[in-house]
Amino acid sequence: MTRSVIALLSDFGLRDYYVSALKGVMLMINPAASVIDISHSISKWNIEEGAFLLCQSIDWFPDQTIFVAVVDPGVGSERDIIAIKTRKHHLVGPDNGILIPAAKRDGIEEVVIVENPTYTLQRAGTFDGRDVMAPVAAHLSLGIRLDELGPKAQTYVDLEFETPKFGPHAVEAKVLHIDDFGNMITNVQVEAFRRWRGRVKTFSLVTEGRSTTLTYCKSYEEMGQLPSLIDGSSGYVEISVHRGNASSELHLRVGRPITLESWTSPTQSPLRKRGRS
């Protein structure tokens, strides 16, 4: 029996039986598979957030890992389920873009549409994660070829993370993900932010008419108990509170647009010059 790693990501949560059903199907087909959870706490139906976490994970798994991503608001519709072979791995999921940033990161070599019923269960219509994606991943872990699953995909849904807009004194961005500590990961890449901010270390976070002062810090200890900016391990700028919950304190959610405005002096922000507070 082939021992392979299968990595799971979904928006199912852990309250219901859904995650265990995926794992059970996989282990019935390949009892020697090692099934690992990436996360099951993706914001419901949030394809971009799921794609972000998958993309963050793919570099840290052994070669020949099979990734299964089930954030699938289109389940039961005409959307396809696809399987992708990359330079080192396989990915299985709905054709809604969730797999693509991670697949591109590793280098896409082949994409097929899953159509062969030999490698799936009878579809209930509302649970393709269990009926299609899980068995396909398990069969891939046993070594079947990608072309046995179905025809080559001529097109597929692409997805690219929304890029921030850099102006002379402000960055228009968004919250991509909020981790379990309440750190808010933005779509602002660390290197781009460093080039833009220069030596500026104080900023105003503006959202829905509210302004909060943030200081750029190099470590959590440095920021104390105040909301601050820090270079995240993801390669993106994070808004954090040391030993606190930045998301709760600032009342922000995944997908929320934000603006970071640089202070032009140590004592006054551009927003306050315009009379806003």
C-alpha positions in Angstrom: 0.0 0.0 0.0 1.3 3.4 -1.0 1.9 5.9 1.9 1.2 9.4 0.6 0.4 12.7 2.2 -3.0 14.3 1.5 -3.5 17.8 2.8 -7.1 19.1 3.4 -8.4 22.7 3.4 -12.1 23.7 3.6 -14.7 26.1 5.1 -16.5 23.2 6.8 -15.5 24.0 10.4 -15.3 21.1 12.9 -18.9 21.1 14.3 -20.3 18.7 11.7 -19.2 15.3 10.2 -18.1 16.8 6.9 -14.3 16.8 7.5 -14.4 13.3 9.0 -16.4 12.0 6.0 -13.6 13.3 3.6 -11.0 11.6 5.7 -13.0 8.3 6.0 -13.5 8.1 2.2 -9.8 8.6 1.6 -8.7 6.0 4.1 -11.2 3.4 2.8 -9.4 3.8 -0.6 -5.9 4.1 0.7 -5.6 3.1 4.4 -1.9 4.0 4.4 -2.4 7.6 3.4 -1.4 10.3 5.9 -4.2 12.9 5.9 -3.2 16.3 7.3 -5.4 19.3 8.0 -4.3 22.7 6.7 -7.4 24.5 8.0 -11.2 24.0 8.1 -11.9 27.6 9.4 -11.9 29.5 6.1 -14.6 32.2 6.1 -17.7 30.6 4.6 -17.5 30.6 0.8 -14.5 32.8 0.7 -12.5 31.4 -2.3 -9.8 34.1 -2.1 -9.0 33.4 1.6 -8.9 29.7 0.9 -6.6 30.3 -2.1 -4.3 32.4 0.1 -3.9 29.7 2.9 -3.4 27.0 0.3 -0.7 29.2 -1.4 1.0 29.8 2.0 1.0 26.0 2.7 2.3 24.4 -0.5 6.0 25.1 0.0 6.1 23.4 3.4 4.9 19.9 2.4 7.0 17.0 1.1 7.1 16.3 -2.6 4.1 14.4 -4.1 1.6 15.8 -1.6 -2.0 15.9 -2.8 -3.8 19.0 -1.8 -7.6 19.0 -1.6 -9.4 22.4 -1.3 -13.1 22.4 -0.7 -14.4 26.0 -0.6 -17.2 25.4 -3.1 -20.1 27.9 -3.2 -20.9 26.5 -6.7 -21.5 22.9 -5.6 -24.3 21.3 -7.6 -23.9 23.8 -10.4 -22.3 23.2 -13.8 -18.8 24.2 -12.5 -16.2 21.5 -13.1 -13.9 19.7 -10.6 -10.3 19.8 -11.7 -7.1 18.0 -10.8 -3.7 19.7 -11.4 -0.2 18.3 -11.6 2.4 20.8 -10.6 6.2 20.5 -10.5 6.1 18.7 -7.1 2.5 18.0 -6.2 -1.1 17.4 -7.2 -4.1 19.6 -6.3 -7.8 18.7 -6.5 -10.8 21.0 -6.1 -13.6 23.0 -7.7 -12.8 25.0 -10.8 -13.4 28.3 -9.1 -9.8 29.6 -8.9 -9.0 28.3 -5.4 -6.2 26.0 -6.6 -4.6 28.3 -9.0 -2.3 30.7 -7.0 -0.8 27.7 -5.2 -0.5 25.7 -8.4 1.2 28.6 -10.2 3.6 29.0 -7.2 4.8 25.4 -7.7 4.5 25.5 -11.5 1.5 24.1 -13.4 2.3 21.1 -15.7 -1.2 19.6 -16.5 -4.8 20.3 -15.7 -7.7 17.8 -16.2 -11.4 17.8 -15.7 -12.6 15.0 -13.4 -15.1 13.0 -15.3 -14.3 9.3 -14.9 -16.8 7.7 -12.5 -14.4 4.9 -11.8 -12.6 7.2 -9.4 -15.5 8.9 -7.7 -18.5 7.9 -5.6 -22.2 8.4 -6.6 -22.8 12.1 -6.3 -25.4 13.4 -3.9 -25.2 16.8 -5.6 -24.5 18.8 -2.4 -21.2 17.2 -1.1 -18.7 16.9 -4.0 -15.9 17.1 -1.4 -16.9 13.7 -0.2 -18.2 12.2 -3.4 -15.6 13.4 -5.9 -12.6 15.3 -4.5 -11.8 12.9 -1.6 -11.9 9.7 -3.7 -9.9 11.3 -6.5 -7.2 12.4 -4.1 -7.0 9.0 -2.6 -6.7 7.3 -6.0 -4.0 9.8 -6.9 -2.2 8.8 -3.7 -2.2 5.2 -5.1 -0.4 6.4 -8.2 -3.1 6.7 -11.0 -2.2 9.0 -13.8 -3.8 12.3 -14.1 -5.1 11.6 -17.6 -7.1 8.6 -16.2 -9.4 11.1 -14.4 -10.7 12.9 -17.5 -9.9 15.1 -20.4 -7.3 17.9 -20.4 -8.9 21.2 -19.4 -8.7 23.7 -22.3 -9.5 26.6 -19.9 -10.0 27.0 -16.1 -11.0 29.8 -13.8 -8.0 31.9 -12.9 -7.6 33.8 -9.6 -5.1 36.4 -8.6 -5.0 38.2 -5.3 -6.2 41.7 -5.5 -3.2 44.0 -5.5 -3.1 47.1 -3.3 -3.0 50.6 -4.8 0.1 52.6 -3.8 -0.2 56.4 -3.8 2.3 59.0 -2.7 1.0 59.0 0.9 -1.5 56.2 1.1 -2.0 52.5 0.3 -5.5 51.2 -0.5 -5.6 47.6 0.6 -7.8 44.9 2.1 -7.7 42.2 4.8 -7.0 38.8 3.2 -7.1 36.6 6.3 -7.5 36.8 10.0 -5.6 34.2 11.9 -6.6 32.6 15.2 -4.7 35.2 17.2 -6.7 38.0 15.6 -3.7 39.1 13.4 -5.1 40.7 10.2 -3.0 39.7 7.2 -3.3 42.3 4.5 -2.7 42.0 0.7 0.3 44.4 1.0 3.5 42.5 0.3 6.3 43.2 2.7 8.9 44.2 0.2 6.6 46.6 -1.7 5.6 48.2 1.6 9.2 48.7 2.6 10.0 50.4 -0.6 6.9 52.6 -0.3 7.2 53.6 3.4 10.9 54.5 3.3 11.8 55.6 6.8 8.2 56.4 7.9 7.1 54.3 10.9 3.8 55.9 11.9 0.6 55.5 9.9 -3.1 56.0 10.1 -5.4 53.0 9.5 -8.6 54.4 7.9 -11.7 52.3 7.4 -15.3 53.3 7.3 -14.5 56.8 8.4 -12.5 55.7 11.5 -8.9 56.4 11.9 -6.5 54.5 14.1 -2.8 55.2 14.6 -0.5 52.3 13.8 3.3 52.1 14.4 5.5 49.9 12.3 7.4 47.4 14.6 10.0 44.7 14.0 8.7 42.3 16.7 5.6 41.7 18.8 7.4 42.7 22.0 8.2 46.0 20.5 4.6 46.9 19.8 3.4 46.5 23.3 -0.4 46.5 23.6 -1.2 49.0 20.8 -2.3 48.0 17.3 0.7 48.0 15.1 2.1 46.9 11.7 4.6 44.1 11.4 6.2 42.1 8.6 4.3 38.8 8.7 5.9 35.4 8.0 3.5 35.1 5.1 5.4 37.8 3.2 2.5 40.2 3.7 2.1 43.1 6.2 0.0 42.3 9.2 -2.0 44.4 11.7 -1.4 43.0 15.1 -1.7 43.5 18.9 0.8 41.8 21.1 -1.0 39.3 23.2 -4.3 40.8 22.1 -6.8 40.5 19.2 -6.4 43.2 16.6 -9.4 42.1 14.6 -11.7 42.4 17.6 -10.2 45.6 18.8 -10.4 47.3 15.4 -13.7 45.6 14.3 -12.4 44.4 11.0 -13.4 41.3 9.0 -11.9 39.4 6.1 -12.3 41.2 2.8 -12.7 44.6 4.5 -11.1 47.5 2.5 -8.6 49.5 4.4 -6.3 52.5 3.8 -2.9 53.0 5.3 -1.8 56.7 5.3 1.7 57.6 6.1 2.4 60.4 8.6 4.3 63.3 7.2 5.6 64.3 10.6 6.1 62.6 14.0 3.1 64.5 15.5 0.5 64.9 12.8 -1.1 62.6 10.2 -2.5 63.7 6.8 -6.0 62.8 7.9 -5.9 65.1 10.9 -4.7 67.9 8.7 -8.0 67.5 6.7 -10.0 67.6 9.9 -10.9 64.0 10.2 -10.4 62.0 13.3 
